[in-house]
Amino acid sequence: MPLNSSLNDLRSSPFVALRGLLDPLKPAEGVEPLALTIGEPQNQPPQLMKDTLTENDHLYGKYPPVDGTPALRTAITNWLNRRYRLPEGLIEADTHIAPVNGTKEALYMLASVVTDRANGTDKPAILMPNPYYHVYHAAAVMAGAEPILLNATKDHNFFPDLDELDEALLKRASAFFLCSPSNPQGTAAGRDYLERALKLARLYDFTLIMDECYTEIYDQEPPVGMMEVVRDLGGDLSNLVSFHSLSKRSSAAGLRSGFVVGDERIIRPFINLRNFAGAANPLPACAAAEALWNDDAHVADNRALYQQNISIAEKHLGNRFEFYRPPGGFFLWLNVGDGVEATKKLWTEGAVRVLPGEYLAGTAADGTNPGKEYIRVALVFDPEMMDEALTRIANIL
């Protein structure tokens, strides 16, 4: 039976690869196994979310609208205005906002919305940093585009070097996935960098897809957001969509709630496609998301926990493995020389699971991989458990 041949170009999930690496190995005995592999917050969502779900549980019997509720879109707009000091009217709740059932599916679907397979003779290209969130690559493949991996190394603050983008590539680009704060490295793009990326998108008429899902988990200063750049450039949202989520901000990964904001020319057909292929958030979940976007206090408490964990990591690792305090997010990106060997060593000698950096990156034809020397460590547990895990990592490596 014939299937879509593009399925053959999909890469394995990094977590499937990790199981293949570690499951045959016996973990260290006498200590509790600790998994620091996935960016899943372990602290509980705020009571506010649970109470709101309970108060609205009578709505589970109703079909929810694919574009959320007016109250949710208004709460999202108000948060954007608050967070990025936007003038009233720059973001229109019913024009520029698309609530989504988690951002993973929406990131995947957006690539198909902005990629025209029938336009011209050159195969469209979708650019992305390398290492990358694995959904970006799958989205490009299934949209019929060529995934272009742009190495993001410490020489350029772990973002792609925009000077290396040649005009021929930019002309056939349909989209550019960019994540800030970056995953896995936790660095934040500066205002000038973001402005330049947006101007390139407009000059060559592709879509800049900003993944800003870690923007509220920061160490010292709030990272610059694309909406601030838009504000300072006069309020034009053309060629831009930005993704935000409650998964990290509110430790509400199971709520599956986020949103896309941006160019109306993209948002409108995106919502239309989701009418056929997207799952809508249940109405109680919309009400809970509305309450969470309207509240900032729980986010500050959440952020303080990660800041404490970063300080614990600095105590144990601060003079080794090219350690730095990640400006955003909750991952450590540690240069251990050989990420795969370090991962096996940590599991067999310390029962600690981490993720090899090369599993998050693509390997070039010459065999080079920008993640090969690194491991990613998720600082998602309570401080006591993180202290234990980081002690083991420091002692073993």
N, C-alpha and C positions, 0 to 999 in steps of 0.2 A: 504494500500500500504506500503510495507516494506521500511524503510529508514536505512541509516547507523546508527547502534546502538551507535556509538561513539558520535553522536550528543547529546545524552542524558547526556553526561559527560561534555559538555561545560558549563562554568559559565556565568552568566549574566554580561553584561558590567557594570562597576562601575557607569557609567553615567545614565544607565537605572535604577539602584538601587537608585541613588540619586533622580531622578525624582519621583520614587515611594515614597520616604521619604518626599520630600519637596512640591510636587505639591498639595497635599491635604491641606497644611498649608497656611495661609494668610500671605504675607510678611508685614513688617512694612510699615506704610503709611507715606507720606510726605517726603520721601527720594527716590532718584533714586536707583533702584535695581542694584547691582554690582555682576557679576559672576566671581569668582576667582577660578574656578574649573578645567578648561582644560588648558593644556600647549600650547596654541595657541598664538603666538606673535601678539600683536595688533599694533605695529609700522609698518610702510609701508616698503615693500621691496625696495631696492635701485633702483634709476632711471635707473641704468645700466641694470638691468634685463628687465625693461619695454621697453627700447630702443632696446635692442637686440631682443626681441620677435617681435617688430614691423619691424625691419630690415629683419627678416627672415620669415615673415608671408606668403610669397609666397611658403614656403615649407610644409604647412599644407596638401597639396594634395598628398604628397608622403608617402608611408609606411615607418616607421622608422625601423632600425635594432634593434633587441632585446638587443644587447650588446652596444648600443649607437654608437657614431661616434669616429673615431680615434682621432680627435681633443679633444673631451671631455675626453677620456681615458688618453690622454697625459696631459691635464690640471689637472686631478685628481692626476696623478702620480707626477707631478711637485709640487702640493700642499703638498702631503705626504712628499716628499723630503725636502721641505721648512720647514714644520711644525715640523717634527720629526728629522730633520738633518740626513737624510738617505744618504748613499753612492749611487752614480749612479749605476743602474743595479740591486739593491736589489729588487725593484718593477719593473716588466715589464708590460707596459701598455696593451699589447695584450694578456697577460698570466694570470696576477694576479688580474685584475680589472674587475668587472661586474657592470656597471651602472644599476640602478633599478628605477622603477616608484614609488618612496617613499619607505621607509624601512619597513613599517608595513607588506606589503604583502611578501616582501623578507624574513623577519625574520620568518614568518609563513611557507613559502615554504622550507626554508633551513633545518628545522627539518626533513622533509620527505626525503630530499636528503641524510642525514647522518645517518638515522635510518634504520637498516636492520631488518625487521620484521621476516625474515625466519632464522635468525642466532641463533642457539641454542634453548634451552628449556626455559630459563629465559626471562621474558618480559623485553624488553629494558627500560631503565630509562633515563629521561631528567631532569637534575638538574636546579634549578632556585632559585634566592633569594626570600624571603618572607618578606615584600611586593614585588610585581612583576608587570611588565607591562603585561596587561591582554592577549596580543597576545602570550606570551611565553607559557602560560598554554594551550591555544587552539591549538597551534602548536604541543605541545607534545601529546595531546589527539588524534588529527587527524592523527598524524604520527604513531599511534599505540603504543606509549610509555607510561610509567607511569610517570606523573609529580611528581617530588620530590621537595617539598617546604622546603628550608633551611632558617630558621629564621635569619634575618639580623637586629640585635639590636644594640643599642648604645654601648654595651660592646665590640663590635668588629667593631667600626667605621661604623656601618650599612652595613656590608658585611657579607656573610656567613662565619662561622668558619670552615676553611679547616681541622682543626684537628678533627672535628666531623665526617668526611666522612670515613666510614668504607670500607674495601677492597672489601667486597662482593657487596656493592653498586657501587663502582667505576668500578668494572669489568663488570657490566651490563649497565653502562652508555654509551649512544650514543652521548650525547651532554651536555654541561653546558652553560646555558645562564648567562652572567654576564654583568652588566651595570655599567659603570664608566665614568663620574660622575653618581652617583646613582640616580634613580628616585623611590621614591619621596624625599629621604633624602638629596640629593645634596652633599654627601661626595665623595671624590676621593680616589681610591685604590692606595696604594703605589707601588713602583717598585718591592719590594720583594714579595708582595702579588700576583701581576700579574705574576711575573716570576714563582712563585710556582704553580699557577693555570695552567699555560701553561705546566710546567713540568709534572704535574699530568695528563693532557690530553695526553701527549706523552707516559707516562709510561703505562697508561691503555687504550690507543688508542681510545679515544673519541674526539669529536670536541669541542673546546672552541669557543663559539659564543659570541664575544665581541660587545656589543651595546654601541657605543661611540658617540651617536648623540648629547650629551650635551657638548662635549669636548671643544668647542670654546666659551661657555658661562661660564666664570670663574670669581672669585672675585679678587684674588690677583695673584696667580701663575698658569701658564698653567698646567693642570693635566698631569701626566705621561700617555703616550699612549702605546698601545700594540706594535706599530711599533718600538718605542724606545727600548722596551724589546727585540724584535726580533733582532734589530740591535746589541744590546749589547751581544746577545747570538750567534752571528755569521751569522745572516741573514736567518736562517731557518724558513720558513713559515708553516711547516708541522703541521697539527691538529689545525689550527687556521683560523678563518675568523673574520673580523672586519667590522662593519657597521658605515657609516657616512652619514649625511643628510644636506641638505640646509635649512630644515624647521626652525630650531632654529638658526643656524649659520647666515643665511642671511634673516631671517624673511620671508621665501619664502615657507610656508607650502603648498600653493595652486599650486606651480610649480610641486609638487610631484616628487622630484628628489633627489636621494642619490646614494650610491654605496657600494659595498662589495669588500673587498680586502683580499687576503689570499692564502691559499694552492691551487695550481693549480689542484690537484686531486679532490678538492671540487668545485672550480669555474667552471671547464669545464662541469661537469654534471649538475650543477646548471643552467648554461646558456642554456644547451640543454633542460632541463625541462621547462624553461621559454619560449622557442620557442613554446611550446604547451599551457602553462597555465599562462603566464605572459604578462602584457600589456607593450608595449615599449613606451618610452618617445617620443612624437612628435619631429621632427627635430628642430623646433624653440625652444622648451624647452631644447633640448640638447645644442643648441647654447647659450641660456641664462645661463644654468648651467656651461658651459665652461667659460663664462665671469665671473661668480661669483666665481668659484674656482681659477681663475687667479687674483682676487682682494682681498686684505686683509684689505684695509682701511675701507670699510663699516662695516666689522666685528668688528673692534675696536670701532667704533661709537655705534654699536648695544650693545656691551658688556658694554660700559660706562653707557648706560641707565639702564641696570639691576643692575649694581653696585650702581647707585644712588637710585634705589628702595630698594635694600638691606639696604642701610644706613637709609632710611626712616623707614623701618621695625625695624631696631635696635633702632632708636629713640623712637618708640612707645612700643616695646616689649622686648627690650634688657635685662631686668632683670626678665623676666617671661617666663613660658611655656617651659623651657629648650631651649630658643632661642640660636642659634649660626648663624654666618654668613656662609651660605652654600658655600663651596669652589667652587662648580660647579653647573650649572643649574640655574633655576629661581624659585624654589619652597621653601617655608618654611614648615618645618615639626615640628609642635608645639604640645607639650604634654599638653593637656587640661583636662586630667583625663578621659573623656568620649567623644570620637569624635563624635558619633551620636547625643548625647544630645547637645553638643556645636554647631553642625551644625544646628540643629533645632532652637536653641536660637538665633544664628546670623541671621537666615532668618526671624524669626518672630519679632525680636526686632530691627534688623538693616538692613534688606533687602540685606544682603550679603550672597552669596552662596559660600561655600567652600566644600571640599570633605572629608568625614570621612575616616580616615586611614584604618579602618577595611574593607572598600570596595575595597581597593587595595591589600589586603592580604588574605591568606587562613586561615581558622579556623581549629585547630587540633581537634582530637576526644575528647579531654578533655575540649574543649570549649575555649581554649586560642587562642588569635589572636594577633600577634605582632604589629598590627596597631590600636588596639582598643582604646588606650588612645590618639591618635593623630588626627590632621586634617592636610590636605595639602592645602596650599594657593599659588596660582599662581601669581607671581609678574609681570604680563605681560602688564599692562596698563601704560599710561604716569604717570610721578611722581605726578602730581596734583591729579589725580584720585586715585593713590595708597595711597597717604597721607590721603585722605578722607576715603578710605576703611579700612586702618590700624587704623585710629582713632576710627572708629566704632568698630572694633574688640577689640581694647584695652579697650574701655569704657564698652562694653557689657560683656566681659569675665573677 
